[in-house]
Amino acid sequence: MKIEIAFIKQIMIYSIAAAFVYCIAVYFYIKSMSFGGIWVLYMGNFLFAAVIGIFVAWFYKKHESAIGTIRLVVIGGKAAVAGIVIACMMCFLLLLIFVPEIFRPEAVSHLYLQHSPAQFSGKNQGFGVILFLNAILGNAGTSFFISLLIPFSVMKNIYPSKNKPDRIDEKEENPKKNYNL
């Protein structure tokens, strides 16, 4: 618990960065306002997960001697949760700025959605639901996957071998076998 509290500043910086790159995709999706443009939100999920993955790899490289695999996964998960909360707040602000009528029960936002499929018509609830579900579920799925994947790929010596000596001669070492980042 000590390491998570001590490094809350780094976690928040990368969480804000992840939310920001996701909201760039949200901006383009709000501007297009069509079902065919939903792939932009998926690209935002990928960018969100990439920033979380970069954070986990950076955090390991910075604190290599004092961090374990499980703790690194937990820190990546905490950064992902903080980023999802910030992304939802930023999505809400973007919706208020660019489509202020979206949350009113009887609004003129149907003019924006005339040529959209059935889930976007009606009481204007489809657009906000798709946007917020993607912000929560899409970002959670991709970033938690990356938070699990990156620690196991950047850790140098997870399971030390019992049969090998502590020191390997330069003649026995294979220089092509460098799997560390």
Rosetta blueprint (number, residue, H / E / L):
1 M L
2 K H
3 I H
4 E H
5 I H
6 A H
7 F L
8 I H
9 K H
10 Q H
11 I H
12 M H
13 I H
14 Y H
15 S H
16 I H
17 A H
18 A H
19 A H
20 F H
21 V H
22 Y H
23 C H
24 I H
25 A H
26 V H
27 Y H
28 F H
29 Y H
30 I H
31 K H
32 S H
33 M L
34 S L
35 F H
36 G H
37 G H
38 I H
39 W H
40 V H
41 L H
42 Y H
43 M H
44 G H
45 N H
46 F H
47 L H
48 F H
49 A H
50 A H
51 V H
52 I H
53 G H
54 I H
55 F H
56 V H
57 A H
58 W H
59 F H
60 Y H
61 K H
62 K H
63 H L
64 E H
65 S H
66 A H
67 I L
68 G L
69 T H
70 I H
71 R H
72 L H
73 V H
74 V H
75 I H
76 G H
77 G H
78 K H
79 A H
80 A H
81 V H
82 A H
83 G H
84 I H
85 V H
86 I H
87 A H
88 C H
89 M H
90 M H
91 C H
92 F H
93 L H
94 L H
95 L H
96 L H
97 I H
98 F H
99 V L
100 P H
101 E H
102 I H
103 F H
104 R L
105 P L
106 E L
107 A L
108 V L
109 S H
110 H H
111 L H
112 Y L
113 L L
114 Q L
115 H L
116 S L
117 P L
118 A H
119 Q H
120 F H
121 S L
122 G L
123 K L
124 N L
125 Q H
126 G H
127 F H
128 G H
129 V H
130 I H
131 L H
132 F H
133 L H
134 N H
135 A H
136 I H
137 L H
138 G H
139 N H
140 A H
141 G H
142 T H
143 S H
144 F H
145 F H
146 I H
147 S H
148 L H
149 L H
150 I H
151 P H
152 F H
153 S H
154 V H
155 M L
156 K L
157 N L
158 I L
159 Y L
160 P L
161 S L
162 K L
163 N L
164 K L
165 P L
166 D L
167 R L
168 I L
169 D L
170 E L
171 K L
172 E L
173 E L
174 N L
175 P L
176 K L
177 K L
178 N L
179 Y L
180 N L
181 L L
